[in-house]
Amino acid sequence: MRSWANLSGFESNDIAKFRFKVISHAYDFGWQAAVAAFGVPKSTLFDWKKVYEDSGKKLNSLVPISTRPKRIRLMVTDPRVVDFIRSMRQEYGRVSKYKLKVFLDEYVKTLGLSSYGYQKIAKIIKRNHYFFDPPPKQRHRILKVRLKSHPKESIPGYLEMDSVTIYVASKKLYFITIIDVVTRFAWAKLALSLSSAQAKLALQEFMVQYIHPIRAVQTDNGHEFLAEFDEYLRQENIPHQFIYFRSPKINGVVERFNRTIQDEFLNRSDEIYTQDWDRLSQKLVHYLTWYNTRRPHYSLKYLSPMQYLSQLHSEK
């Protein structure tokens, strides 16, 4: 009877099971037949047999033993080199192995030693735990946005507008965002203050960039979309559609654009923290140009907004 102690380790080892199968075949049909059937050298087969029988025919004896050397070579490094790497990492922070190699190559020349490779430098850092600076924490940009949903429109020219507020060092930075719900052509304007005048300027910038006439503008009830902005729409004979209070599911397309511009642009712009507004505005225009002319959109079957708009015009 096979006891659990006898089977422990054997049941989970395919090599041991194969060896037992070969030995069992040899017991039943002879050693020559086993060699011919399984292609195992005769000397190897007898080695397995000897180990198996010497153990009292314990199945565990067929489990391969580790071939790892009992004594392994250790990396021998000049202590002066180790001290040099430690001091560099300690003084200048998380200097990479690639940058360290430049300095280390110069240093080992003065010692009359051979150069060290990137991997060896990395091993020295890792084995000695030369990590003196904690990894930088990711800066989280707080983006105050409202959840909205999307109107059922099939003809270009129906716009959704919203405003995004970012808090930077107890200050507020605003972006007025606009998007056509059909073509996904979008625009955003940086504003240091949130007012109806800024919303009007943002819409005018959008209309300069966009080739399709505006049929209607949908906004929430924020003060930036009243007064001068609302008066401008009336002068241009553009209907102004207000969403209901506490109905955040109506403006969903512009909300999604707010999230996209946050992920793809705002979270990658250090100018927000250096407060370089001119540079930030330039980068924003560059991003929006790429967004409208080159960036594929899933909702447009991986066309850009301009490509989709051209396709609509060609189908007329």
ROMI-582790 format. One record per atom (N, C-alpha, C): atom name; z, x, y. Coordinates in steps of 0.001 Angstrom, whole numbers, plus 500000, padded with zeros to 6 digits. Atoms other than C-alpha are relative to their C-alpha. Layout:
! residues N
CA; Z; X; Y
...
This chain:
! residues 316
N; 500000; 500851; 498803
CA; 500000; 500000; 500000
C; 500000; 500886; 501247
N; 500032; 499242; 498757
CA; 499150; 501252; 503480
C; 501119; 499507; 500922
N; 498919; 500373; 499091
CA; 502234; 501278; 505662
C; 499497; 500084; 501438
N; 500396; 499928; 498585
CA; 502084; 500811; 509457
C; 500000; 501436; 500505
N; 499940; 498602; 499581
CA; 503137; 504438; 509950
C; 498777; 500754; 499525
N; 501173; 499339; 500557
CA; 500252; 505466; 507750
C; 498735; 499632; 500774
N; 501200; 500488; 499323
CA; 497753; 503380; 509747
C; 500007; 500273; 501502
N; 499898; 499823; 498559
CA; 499053; 504116; 513251
C; 499071; 501103; 500485
N; 500953; 499026; 499480
CA; 496304; 505891; 515201
C; 498685; 499976; 499265
N; 501218; 500019; 500804
CA; 493804; 505513; 512382
C; 499109; 498819; 500379
N; 500776; 501218; 499769
CA; 492746; 501937; 513151
C; 499212; 500039; 501304
N; 500679; 499955; 498704
CA; 491740; 502792; 516713
C; 499092; 501211; 500147
N; 500799; 498776; 499913
CA; 489839; 505987; 515872
C; 498777; 499897; 499092
N; 501239; 500165; 500767
CA; 486201; 505645; 514800
C; 499666; 501235; 499165
N; 500305; 498770; 500749
CA; 485906; 509289; 513722
C; 500813; 500048; 498714
N; 499145; 500012; 501188
CA; 488868; 508971; 511344
C; 499494; 498988; 498979
N; 500542; 501012; 500916
CA; 487370; 505785; 509894
C; 498750; 500508; 499292
N; 501210; 499450; 500614
CA; 484059; 507568; 509303
C; 500358; 501033; 498928
N; 499592; 498983; 500975
CA; 485783; 510477; 507562
C; 500547; 499348; 498729
N; 499450; 500696; 501166
CA; 487680; 508077; 505301
C; 498886; 499356; 499176
N; 501129; 500625; 500693
CA; 484442; 506284; 504458
C; 499245; 501031; 499169
N; 500715; 498937; 500721
CA; 482762; 509567; 503483
C; 500807; 500465; 498792
N; 499145; 499536; 501100
CA; 485735; 510711; 501377
C; 500066; 498948; 498897
N; 499969; 501079; 501003
CA; 485952; 507313; 499645
C; 498704; 499965; 499197
N; 501298; 499971; 500683
CA; 482242; 507520; 498834
C; 499948; 501170; 499018
N; 499989; 498819; 500875
CA; 482785; 511006; 497393
C; 500855; 499753; 498764
N; 499159; 500321; 501155
CA; 485645; 509783; 495193
C; 499273; 499073; 499021
N; 500661; 500994; 500857
CA; 483478; 506936; 493884
C; 498722; 500527; 499345
N; 501335; 499624; 500486
CA; 480079; 508635; 493488
C; 499770; 501510; 499902
N; 500146; 498552; 500084
CA; 480722; 512370; 493698
C; 499708; 500616; 501355
N; 500113; 499294; 498723
CA; 480625; 514990; 496432
C; 498553; 500215; 500420
N; 501410; 499799; 499671
CA; 476897; 515694; 496204
C; 499397; 498717; 500572
N; 500514; 501286; 499525
CA; 476146; 511985; 496648
C; 500480; 499712; 501426
N; 499465; 500223; 498655
CA; 478410; 511842; 499726
C; 499289; 500870; 501028
N; 500721; 499091; 499101
CA; 476708; 514886; 501261
C; 498606; 499456; 500282
N; 501360; 500525; 499847
CA; 473287; 513346; 500646
C; 499985; 498695; 500796
N; 499986; 501315; 499355
CA; 474297; 509892; 501880
C; 500339; 500074; 501481
N; 499520; 499979; 498620
CA; 476020; 510883; 505117
C; 499554; 501221; 500793
N; 500482; 498828; 499285
CA; 474468; 514255; 505970
C; 501094; 500903; 500500
N; 498876; 499151; 499604
CA; 477854; 515944; 506250
C; 499952; 501285; 499185
N; 499982; 498752; 500775
CA; 477931; 519647; 505283
C; 501112; 499986; 498951
N; 499043; 500019; 501108
CA; 479704; 520231; 501994
C; 501315; 500667; 500387
N; 498779; 499288; 499599
CA; 482149; 522716; 503536
C; 500875; 499121; 500901
N; 499250; 500904; 499114
CA; 483126; 520187; 506197
C; 500667; 498899; 499197
N; 499467; 501069; 500838
CA; 483582; 517482; 503595
C; 501221; 500467; 499222
N; 498851; 499475; 500749
CA; 485912; 519702; 501547
C; 501182; 500285; 500927
N; 498906; 499817; 499038
CA; 487898; 520547; 504691
C; 500734; 498679; 500230
N; 499383; 501312; 499808
CA; 488466; 516826; 505286
C; 500823; 499609; 498774
N; 499333; 500358; 501256
CA; 489388; 516341; 501633
C; 501327; 500738; 499870
N; 498789; 499189; 500130
CA; 491917; 519184; 501722
C; 501100; 499487; 500936
N; 499013; 500493; 499034
CA; 493626; 517918; 504874
C; 500555; 498656; 499541
N; 499617; 501345; 500436
CA; 493683; 514368; 503494
C; 500954; 500052; 498816
N; 499174; 499929; 501207
CA; 495130; 515327; 500111
C; 501296; 500755; 500246
N; 498778; 499242; 499692
CA; 497600; 517892; 501496
C; 501033; 499142; 500726
N; 499073; 500878; 499272
CA; 499081; 515146; 503675
C; 500554; 498888; 499124
N; 499591; 501090; 500866
CA; 499657; 512925; 500670
C; 499117; 498782; 500196
N; 501008; 501041; 499754
CA; 496526; 510925; 501491
C; 500428; 499011; 501088
N; 499675; 500823; 498835
CA; 497803; 509695; 504812
C; 498754; 499862; 500877
N; 501205; 500246; 499207
CA; 495068; 508087; 506859
C; 500052; 500689; 501359
N; 499868; 499345; 498696
CA; 496461; 509576; 510041
C; 499514; 501439; 499992
N; 500420; 498601; 500086
CA; 495567; 513046; 508781
C; 498520; 500166; 500309
N; 501435; 499935; 499725
CA; 491886; 512175; 509300
C; 499680; 499845; 501486
N; 500213; 500093; 498551
CA; 492374; 511605; 513041
C; 499806; 501407; 500553
N; 500252; 498642; 499494
CA; 490844; 514628; 514829
C; 501127; 500473; 500902
N; 498980; 499421; 499125
CA; 493351; 516915; 516447
C; 499328; 500468; 501289
N; 500538; 499588; 498706
CA; 492925; 517918; 520080
C; 499439; 501414; 499913
N; 500624; 498666; 499967
CA; 490575; 520849; 520619
C; 500285; 500719; 501311
N; 499674; 499362; 498727
CA; 492032; 521606; 524027
C; 500786; 501280; 499745
N; 499275; 498740; 500211
CA; 493161; 525233; 524207
C; 501476; 499868; 500367
N; 498572; 500036; 499695
CA; 496915; 525702; 524090
C; 500310; 500817; 501239
N; 499858; 499198; 498796
CA; 496575; 528336; 526727
C; 498705; 499889; 500801
N; 501187; 500154; 499168
CA; 494210; 527603; 529560
C; 500061; 500986; 501155
N; 500065; 499056; 498895
CA; 493027; 529884; 532294
C; 500412; 499315; 501299
N; 499584; 500514; 498707
CA; 494659; 529359; 535643
C; 499231; 500717; 501099
N; 500727; 499413; 498883
CA; 492843; 529920; 538896
C; 500905; 501000; 500717
N; 499237; 498951; 499328
CA; 494061; 533199; 540351
C; 499412; 500180; 501395
N; 500460; 499933; 498613
CA; 493854; 533285; 544121
C; 500867; 500980; 500769
N; 499261; 499066; 499157
CA; 494808; 536001; 546543
C; 500939; 499207; 500910
N; 499037; 500761; 499189
CA; 498000; 534761; 548267
C; 499675; 500014; 501490
N; 500370; 499952; 498582
CA; 496618; 535881; 551628
C; 498971; 498914; 500332
N; 501001; 501053; 499804
CA; 493708; 533482; 551185
C; 500676; 498626; 500019
N; 499266; 501268; 500043
CA; 496068; 530649; 550243
C; 500742; 499773; 501312
N; 499281; 500118; 498730
CA; 498175; 531345; 553332
C; 499050; 499685; 501154
N; 500987; 500238; 498941
CA; 495048; 531388; 555494
C; 499571; 498533; 500016
N; 500415; 501408; 500094
CA; 493924; 527981; 554217
C; 501128; 499080; 500455
N; 498857; 500812; 499592
CA; 497423; 526565; 554656
C; 500158; 500002; 501516
N; 499805; 499916; 498553
CA; 497689; 527829; 558230
C; 498901; 499268; 500766
N; 501106; 500706; 499347
CA; 494242; 526465; 559141
C; 500204; 498491; 499939
N; 499797; 501445; 500154
CA; 495043; 523032; 557752
C; 501218; 499528; 500795
N; 498781; 500378; 499295
CA; 498469; 523052; 559338
C; 499768; 499962; 501510
N; 500202; 499905; 498551
CA; 497230; 524041; 562786
C; 498937; 499041; 500515
N; 501141; 500772; 499497
CA; 493949; 522142; 563011
C; 499803; 498660; 499291
N; 500085; 501310; 500634
CA; 494601; 519118; 560832
C; 499154; 499998; 498745
N; 500731; 500206; 501251
CA; 492361; 517799; 558074
C; 498628; 500669; 500061
N; 501252; 499233; 499983
CA; 489750; 520561; 558254
C; 499381; 499939; 498609
N; 500650; 500168; 501300
CA; 487224; 519936; 555475
C; 499703; 501342; 499353
N; 500321; 498781; 500743
CA; 486305; 522447; 552782
C; 498749; 500670; 500546
N; 501241; 499437; 499467
CA; 482896; 522892; 554420
C; 500259; 500790; 501277
N; 499669; 499280; 498769
CA; 484330; 523870; 557793
C; 500913; 501185; 499697
N; 499102; 498902; 500363
CA; 487065; 525959; 556181
C; 499232; 501204; 499470
N; 500760; 498903; 500604
CA; 484478; 528000; 554315
C; 499423; 500933; 501060
N; 500555; 499179; 498920
CA; 482930; 529188; 557595
C; 501037; 501014; 500473
N; 498939; 499100; 499536
CA; 486257; 530624; 558761
C; 500466; 500931; 498883
N; 499503; 499208; 501121
CA; 487269; 531814; 555306
C; 499054; 501146; 499662
N; 500970; 498931; 500278
CA; 484045; 533787; 554805
C; 500216; 501191; 500924
N; 499733; 498911; 499049
CA; 484829; 535778; 557943
C; 501296; 500727; 499638
N; 498693; 499411; 500293
CA; 488431; 536311; 556862
C; 499954; 500887; 498761
N; 500004; 499206; 501235
CA; 487731; 537528; 553300
C; 499207; 501291; 500169
N; 500733; 498756; 499735
CA; 485262; 540075; 554679
C; 500942; 501082; 500503
N; 499042; 499022; 499470
CA; 488109; 541732; 556559
C; 500942; 500509; 498916
N; 499128; 499594; 501110
CA; 490084; 541831; 553295
C; 499235; 500732; 498909
N; 500807; 499376; 501041
CA; 487185; 543201; 551268
C; 499918; 499167; 498740
N; 500053; 500901; 501152
CA; 487198; 540151; 548994
C; 498679; 499246; 499987
N; 501217; 500801; 500113
CA; 484333; 538046; 547705
C; 500235; 498608; 500581
N; 499926; 501315; 499375
CA; 483538; 534661; 549212
C; 500500; 498940; 499019
N; 499527; 501125; 500801
CA; 485058; 531407; 547972
C; 499036; 498826; 500163
N; 500868; 501173; 499955
CA; 482981; 528342; 547086
C; 500741; 498769; 500490
N; 499412; 501242; 499486
CA; 483543; 524824; 548388
C; 501002; 499395; 499023
N; 499136; 500646; 500986
CA; 485042; 523574; 545125
C; 501323; 500746; 499840
N; 498768; 499215; 500138
CA; 487528; 526424; 544901
C; 500920; 499762; 501194
N; 499203; 500305; 498806
CA; 488663; 525781; 548471
C; 500654; 498630; 499858
N; 499465; 501352; 500188
CA; 489074; 522090; 547632
C; 501148; 500002; 498996
N; 498933; 499923; 500999
CA; 491159; 522965; 544555
C; 501273; 500594; 500593
N; 498828; 499381; 499371
CA; 493448; 525195; 546614
C; 500721; 498980; 500872
N; 499404; 501027; 499139
CA; 494003; 522372; 549099
C; 500721; 498953; 499168
N; 499434; 501079; 500807
CA; 494637; 519791; 546398
C; 501220; 500459; 499215
N; 498893; 499531; 500840
CA; 496871; 521895; 544131
C; 501239; 500340; 500810
N; 498863; 499630; 499165
CA; 499041; 523034; 547011
C; 500423; 498883; 500958
N; 499669; 501166; 499163
CA; 499104; 519620; 548706
C; 499991; 500352; 501484
N; 500116; 499636; 498592
CA; 497896; 520965; 552021
C; 499433; 498822; 500806
N; 500369; 501190; 499244
CA; 497725; 517517; 553615
C; 501119; 499746; 501008
N; 498908; 500021; 499034
CA; 499808; 517863; 556745
C; 499923; 498818; 500954
N; 500156; 501146; 499107
CA; 498380; 515000; 558778
C; 499785; 498741; 499180
N; 500269; 501262; 500708
CA; 498582; 511403; 557567
C; 498592; 499525; 500326
N; 501346; 500504; 499714
CA; 495191; 509723; 557255
C; 500019; 499082; 501205
N; 500002; 500833; 498789
CA; 494187; 508056; 560506
C; 499987; 498520; 499662
N; 499956; 501442; 500212
CA; 495020; 504400; 560681
C; 498783; 499347; 500647
N; 501136; 500724; 499440
CA; 492118; 502055; 561193
C; 500461; 499120; 501143
N; 499660; 500819; 498847
CA; 492153; 500454; 564558
C; 499452; 498598; 499797
N; 500412; 501387; 500174
CA; 492063; 496696; 564337
C; 499747; 499385; 501372
N; 500323; 500656; 498750
CA; 490277; 494988; 567151
C; 500303; 498513; 499865
N; 499615; 501410; 500049
CA; 491734; 491608; 567876
C; 498922; 499187; 500698
N; 501083; 500801; 499461
CA; 488954; 489127; 568383
C; 500400; 498533; 499953
N; 499598; 501403; 499931
CA; 489921; 485672; 569577
C; 498738; 499143; 499996
N; 501188; 500841; 500118
CA; 487205; 483349; 568326
C; 500411; 498630; 499475
N; 499723; 501359; 500464
CA; 487014; 479686; 567488
C; 499075; 499666; 498844
N; 500801; 500374; 501160
CA; 485786; 478266; 564189
C; 499128; 498801; 500348
N; 500929; 501069; 499675
CA; 482703; 476130; 564556
C; 499020; 499783; 498854
N; 500994; 500232; 501039
CA; 479870; 474713; 562443
C; 498637; 499763; 500626
N; 501308; 499926; 499425
CA; 476206; 474249; 562842
C; 499275; 498661; 500092
N; 500708; 501265; 499840
CA; 474104; 471363; 564244
C; 498723; 499976; 499177
N; 501218; 500135; 500802
CA; 471137; 469988; 562330
C; 498798; 499990; 500935
N; 501155; 499852; 499123
CA; 468165; 471276; 564297
C; 498884; 500699; 499240
N; 501148; 499373; 500664
CA; 464667; 472234; 563166
C; 498979; 500552; 500983
N; 500924; 499521; 498971
CA; 462901; 472981; 566472
C; 500726; 501026; 500862
N; 499353; 498984; 499163
CA; 463675; 476198; 568424
C; 500288; 499472; 501403
N; 499667; 500360; 498635
CA; 465276; 475946; 571838
C; 501353; 499339; 500155
N; 498658; 500574; 499942
CA; 468651; 474431; 570940
C; 501003; 501151; 499890
N; 499103; 498847; 499932
CA; 471331; 476949; 571958
C; 501452; 499596; 499791
N; 498543; 500081; 500021
CA; 474996; 477377; 571139
C; 500542; 501176; 500794
N; 499374; 498937; 499211
CA; 477199; 479357; 573515
C; 501500; 500016; 499748
N; 498562; 499846; 500201
CA; 480696; 480702; 573200
C; 500448; 501222; 500783
N; 499452; 498786; 499390
CA; 482963; 483346; 574666
C; 500979; 500644; 499036
N; 499134; 499219; 500875
CA; 484799; 486092; 572821
C; 500935; 500831; 500868
N; 499010; 499229; 499258
CA; 487985; 487698; 574095
C; 500551; 501108; 499122
N; 499425; 498855; 500707
CA; 489097; 491175; 573019
C; 501157; 500540; 500835
N; 498827; 499455; 499326
CA; 492538; 492521; 573877
C; 500042; 501507; 499790
N; 499988; 498541; 500065
CA; 492547; 496223; 574703
C; 501115; 500506; 500907
N; 498881; 499417; 499246
CA; 495826; 497848; 575732
C; 500504; 499035; 501080
N; 499458; 501063; 499144
CA; 497203; 494614; 577247
C; 498993; 499478; 501028
N; 501050; 500519; 499124
CA; 493902; 494025; 579055
C; 499049; 499140; 499181
N; 500955; 500877; 500668
CA; 491211; 491474; 578269
C; 498576; 500419; 500333
N; 501425; 499731; 499847
CA; 487532; 492123; 577738
C; 499259; 498808; 499412
N; 500677; 501231; 500411
CA; 485091; 489241; 577440
C; 498538; 500264; 499649
N; 501422; 500014; 500333
CA; 481729; 488723; 575800
C; 499555; 498541; 499950
N; 500585; 501336; 500058
CA; 479647; 485608; 576424
C; 498812; 500070; 499059
N; 501000; 499920; 501065
CA; 477490; 484956; 573377
C; 499135; 498749; 499971
N; 500989; 501081; 500035
CA; 474363; 482827; 572970
C; 499121; 500196; 498776
N; 500904; 499896; 501142
CA; 472207; 482029; 569951
C; 499197; 498714; 499847
N; 500832; 501146; 500360
CA; 469302; 479742; 569069
C; 500312; 499656; 498549
N; 499531; 500364; 501337
CA; 470453; 477790; 566024
C; 498877; 499998; 498971
N; 501127; 500038; 500934
CA; 466950; 477700; 564497
C; 499454; 501397; 499726
N; 500623; 498678; 500180
CA; 465480; 481167; 565102
C; 501019; 501122; 499881
N; 498906; 499015; 500008
CA; 468847; 482999; 565338
C; 499806; 501108; 501044
N; 500126; 499049; 498897
CA; 467613; 484853; 568436
C; 501284; 499921; 500820
N; 498661; 499999; 499407
CA; 470836; 485942; 570138
C; 500093; 500953; 501180
N; 499718; 499126; 498864
CA; 472237; 487541; 573251
C; 501497; 500011; 500240
N; 498586; 499895; 499648
CA; 475636; 488729; 574461
C; 500116; 500776; 501300
N; 499797; 499331; 498714
CA; 476870; 489751; 577886
C; 501450; 500427; 500129
N; 498662; 499486; 499740
CA; 479852; 491951; 578635
C; 500464; 499507; 501364
N; 499443; 500484; 498731
CA; 482098; 490486; 581328
C; 501449; 500450; 500111
N; 498621; 499574; 499782
CA; 485276; 491884; 582824
C; 500885; 498831; 500415
N; 499254; 501229; 499699
CA; 486269; 488378; 583928
C; 499211; 498834; 499436
N; 500643; 501153; 500623
CA; 485553; 485029; 582327
C; 499865; 498894; 501042
N; 500236; 501003; 498962
CA; 483937; 482656; 584789
C; 498685; 499300; 499741
N; 501253; 500734; 500150
CA; 481165; 480110; 585078
C; 498825; 500799; 500551
N; 501068; 499151; 499463
CA; 479186; 482631; 587146
C; 499513; 500989; 498947
N; 500377; 499067; 501062
CA; 479251; 485123; 584266
C; 499248; 499278; 498882
N; 500703; 500774; 501027
CA; 478210; 482411; 581797
C; 498581; 499683; 500450
N; 501333; 500268; 499451
CA; 475290; 481515; 584075
C; 499119; 501247; 499908
N; 500765; 498753; 500083
CA; 474190; 485169; 584273
C; 499604; 500311; 498562
N; 500304; 499747; 501410
CA; 474403; 485478; 580480
C; 498831; 499135; 499536
N; 501089; 500897; 500393
CA; 472154; 482445; 580018
C; 498687; 500426; 500648
N; 501215; 499540; 499327
CA; 469670; 483763; 582584
C; 499428; 501241; 499321
N; 500464; 498821; 500735
CA; 469501; 487097; 580752
C; 499342; 499590; 498686
N; 500572; 500490; 501260
CA; 468875; 485230; 577502
C; 498607; 499419; 500234
N; 501272; 500661; 499732
CA; 466061; 483179; 579057
C; 498899; 500990; 500365
N; 500985; 498951; 499716
CA; 464340; 486345; 580298
C; 499491; 500620; 498705
N; 500358; 499356; 501264
CA; 464365; 487779; 576769
C; 499272; 499053; 499050
N; 500471; 500968; 500992
CA; 463448; 484568; 574926
C; 498709; 499331; 500465
N; 501312; 500522; 499621
CA; 459878; 483260; 574866
C; 499891; 498494; 499813
N; 500079; 501435; 500274
CA; 460657; 479702; 573759
C; 500785; 499217; 501052
N; 499260; 500808; 499016
CA; 461667; 476980; 576256
C; 501316; 499475; 499430
N; 498672; 500461; 500405
CA; 465298; 475867; 576157
C; 500032; 498475; 500052
N; 499937; 501462; 500088
CA; 465779; 472243; 575032
C; 501388; 499464; 500325
N; 498626; 500461; 499768
CA; 469581; 471997; 575184
C; 500948; 501169; 499791
N; 498950; 498983; 500156
CA; 472753; 474076; 575438
C; 501275; 499295; 499567
N; 498762; 500583; 500534
CA; 475856; 473279; 573401
C; 501139; 500989; 500187
N; 498841; 499132; 499772
CA; 479266; 474671; 574386
C; 501274; 499244; 499657
N; 498704; 500673; 500082
CA; 482942; 473993; 573977
C; 500411; 499587; 501410
N; 499549; 500535; 498713
CA; 485064; 472723; 576852
C; 500693; 501045; 500866
N; 499391; 498939; 499217
CA; 486086; 476109; 578255
C; 499565; 499966; 501452
N; 500283; 500062; 498555
CA; 486236; 476509; 582036
C; 498774; 500816; 500372
N; 501165; 499176; 499688
CA; 483510; 479163; 581903
C; 498687; 499236; 499857
N; 501218; 500793; 500186
CA; 481018; 476471; 580895
C; 499976; 498759; 500899
N; 499986; 501087; 499026
CA; 481808; 474168; 583813
C; 499494; 500539; 501339
N; 500276; 499563; 498626
CA; 481280; 474425; 587587
C; 498593; 500574; 500161
N; 501293; 499383; 499671
CA; 478483; 476883; 588460
C; 499039; 499991; 498817
N; 500846; 499998; 501196
CA; 477200; 477084; 584889
C; 499417; 498611; 499749
N; 500456; 501368; 500249
CA; 477006; 473321; 584428
C; 499019; 499545; 501078
N; 500903; 500354; 498902
CA; 475365; 472919; 587838
C; 498629; 500644; 499804
N; 501269; 499311; 500255
CA; 472721; 475485; 586909
C; 499180; 499271; 498940
N; 500723; 500739; 501037
CA; 471823; 473539; 583762
C; 499397; 498713; 500564
N; 500527; 501234; 499404
CA; 471439; 470364; 585794
C; 498778; 500296; 500868
N; 501136; 499622; 499155
CA; 469142; 472134; 588247
C; 498762; 500325; 499169
N; 501114; 499625; 500872
CA; 467022; 473413; 585357
C; 499596; 498869; 499058
N; 500284; 501156; 500865
CA; 466976; 469967; 583685
C; 500194; 500329; 498512
N; 499653; 499655; 501386
CA; 468571; 471406; 580532
C; 501241; 499198; 499612
N; 498823; 500776; 500419
CA; 470913; 468991; 578711
C; 501152; 500911; 499571
N; 498797; 499235; 500350
CA; 474456; 470293; 578363
C; 500837; 499155; 499047
N; 499267; 500743; 501019
CA; 476114; 469140; 575133
C; 501381; 500632; 499811
N; 498634; 499528; 500221
CA; 479919; 469455; 574949
C; 500464; 499561; 498615
N; 499428; 500398; 501284
CA; 481651; 469506; 571582
C; 501333; 499310; 500250
N; 498734; 500709; 499870
CA; 484717; 467350; 570983
C; 501163; 500982; 499968
N; 498783; 499198; 500071
CA; 488185; 468743; 571508
C; 500475; 500089; 498550
N; 499476; 499744; 501341
CA; 489688; 470246; 568367
C; 498966; 499665; 498919
N; 501073; 500183; 500989
CA; 486324; 470051; 566588
C; 499277; 501330; 499813
N; 500535; 498635; 500075
CA; 485731; 473685; 565698
C; 498828; 500180; 499047
N; 501071; 499838; 500981
CA; 483110; 472983; 563034
C; 498611; 499723; 500574
N; 501282; 500403; 499428
CA; 480375; 472028; 565458
C; 499192; 501196; 500503
N; 500679; 498828; 499430
CA; 479559; 475450; 566934
C; 499904; 501153; 499004
N; 499896; 499009; 501071
CA; 479233; 477303; 563629
C; 499040; 501157; 500074
N; 500993; 498920; 499980
CA; 476080; 479340; 564269
C; 500431; 501107; 500954
N; 499558; 498986; 499051
CA; 477399; 481082; 567370
C; 501288; 500665; 499524
N; 498787; 499410; 500575
CA; 480721; 481581; 565610
C; 499647; 501087; 498996
N; 500422; 498984; 500971
CA; 478942; 483419; 562809
C; 499439; 501224; 500711
N; 500512; 498874; 499223
CA; 477151; 485536; 565388
C; 501147; 500797; 500611
N; 498822; 499298; 499480
CA; 480523; 486336; 566978
C; 500576; 500949; 498957
N; 499460; 499169; 501078
CA; 481710; 487630; 563629
C; 499076; 501185; 499715
N; 500963; 498931; 500268
CA; 478523; 489631; 563087
C; 500062; 501085; 501059
N; 499976; 499010; 498926
CA; 478634; 491303; 566482
C; 501319; 500767; 500006
N; 498721; 499296; 500132
CA; 482292; 492123; 565901
C; 499911; 501077; 498922
N; 500055; 499073; 501130
CA; 481625; 493751; 562521
C; 498994; 501124; 500225
N; 501094; 499035; 499918
CA; 478366; 495500; 563359
C; 499978; 500795; 501299
N; 500067; 499291; 498724
CA; 478932; 496491; 566978
C; 501373; 500299; 500599
N; 498743; 499785; 499286
CA; 482350; 495971; 568548
C; 500951; 500910; 499242
N; 499078; 499188; 500792
CA; 484350; 497492; 565703
C; 499534; 501443; 499855
N; 500546; 498648; 500114
CA; 482118; 500575; 565882
C; 499817; 500657; 501365
N; 500221; 499509; 498640
CA; 482225; 501093; 569653
C; 501297; 500529; 500595
N; 498808; 499384; 499420
CA; 484815; 503553; 570918
C; 500069; 499798; 501508
N; 500014; 500205; 498553
CA; 483740; 502788; 574497
C; 500950; 498883; 500425
N; 499035; 501060; 499686
CA; 485981; 499708; 574295
C; 501349; 500613; 500346
N; 498689; 499385; 499796
CA; 488988; 502012; 574158
C; 499969; 501059; 501094
N; 500118; 499058; 498883
CA; 487685; 504657; 576565
C; 499680; 499274; 501300
N; 500304; 500861; 498854
CA; 486758; 501768; 578896
C; 498794; 500501; 500791
N; 501275; 499596; 499404
CA; 483292; 503167; 579550
C; 499062; 498792; 499926
N; 500707; 501280; 500079
CA; 481773; 499784; 580377
C; 498495; 500159; 500151
N; 501447; 499795; 499838
CA; 478370; 501090; 581515
C; 499364; 500441; 498689
N; 500523; 499517; 501280
CA; 477843; 502972; 578277
C; 500060; 498892; 498946
N; 499865; 501095; 500960
CA; 479118; 499982; 576271
C; 498897; 498960; 500206
N; 501060; 500971; 499714
CA; 476628; 497663; 578029
C; 498646; 500505; 499524
N; 501263; 499419; 500462
CA; 473748; 500047; 577281
C; 499881; 499913; 498483
N; 500015; 500070; 501465
CA; 474692; 500230; 573622
C; 499850; 498561; 499512
N; 500100; 501410; 500378
CA; 475036; 496442; 573486
C; 498556; 499517; 500082
N; 501414; 500385; 499863
CA; 471474; 495943; 574776
C; 499175; 500602; 498871
N; 500726; 499341; 501097
CA; 470198; 498458; 572221
C; 500257; 499279; 498679
N; 499672; 500705; 501241
CA; 472040; 496658; 569414
C; 499311; 498636; 499947
N; 500602; 501330; 499983
CA; 470771; 493220; 570491
C; 498488; 500059; 499811
N; 501442; 499826; 500209
CA; 467193; 494489; 570629
C; 499706; 500196; 498522
N; 500166; 499794; 501454
CA; 467536; 495722; 567055
C; 500305; 498720; 499233
N; 499601; 501243; 500674
CA; 469285; 492497; 566020
C; 498869; 498971; 500039
N; 501029; 501027; 499832
CA; 466466; 490319; 567368
C; 498629; 500394; 499458
N; 501357; 499581; 500381
CA; 463446; 492422; 566408
C; 499900; 500637; 498627
N; 500090; 499245; 501255
CA; 464342; 494384; 563294
C; 500937; 499517; 498906
N; 498968; 500309; 501001
CA; 467487; 493112; 561547
C; 499593; 498801; 499150
N; 500304; 501146; 500865
CA; 466734; 490911; 558497
C; 501171; 499009; 499990
N; 498987; 501052; 500038
CA; 468592; 487578; 558382
C; 499844; 499196; 498714
N; 500046; 500752; 501260
CA; 469480; 485855; 555138
C; 499505; 498578; 500227
N; 500384; 501391; 499737
CA; 469078; 482392; 556693
C; 498527; 499862; 500366
N; 501428; 500016; 499649
CA; 465537; 483351; 557800
C; 499150; 500613; 498895
N; 500688; 499402; 501155
CA; 464551; 484617; 554336
C; 499647; 501462; 500270
N; 500066; 498566; 499739
CA; 465100; 488206; 555466
C; 498919; 500379; 501014
N; 500815; 499675; 498839
CA; 462917; 488014; 558554
C; 500928; 500228; 501188
N; 499249; 499898; 498755
CA; 464118; 489069; 561990
C; 499732; 498746; 500827
N; 500255; 501182; 499166
CA; 464424; 486329; 564661
C; 498611; 499991; 500635
N; 501324; 499957; 499386
CA; 461250; 487510; 566414
C; 498899; 499803; 498969
N; 500989; 500208; 501060
CA; 459332; 487667; 563139
C; 499942; 498531; 499596
N; 499952; 501416; 500377
CA; 460491; 484160; 562272
C; 499372; 499127; 501087
N; 500576; 500760; 498894
CA; 459552; 482857; 565734
C; 498481; 500134; 500011
N; 501453; 499791; 500073
CA; 456082; 484408; 565415
C; 499394; 499206; 498855
N; 500479; 500766; 501146
CA; 455722; 482797; 562009
C; 499914; 498515; 500336
N; 500025; 501404; 499598
CA; 456600; 479389; 563465
C; 498807; 499701; 500900
N; 501118; 500210; 499081
CA; 454008; 479794; 566218
C; 498664; 500069; 499272
N; 501263; 499864; 500735
CA; 451304; 480884; 563764
C; 499730; 498798; 499109
N; 500164; 501165; 500868
CA; 451916; 477781; 561633
C; 499586; 498744; 500772
N; 500359; 501184; 499202
CA; 451221; 475425; 564522
C; 498480; 499805; 500019
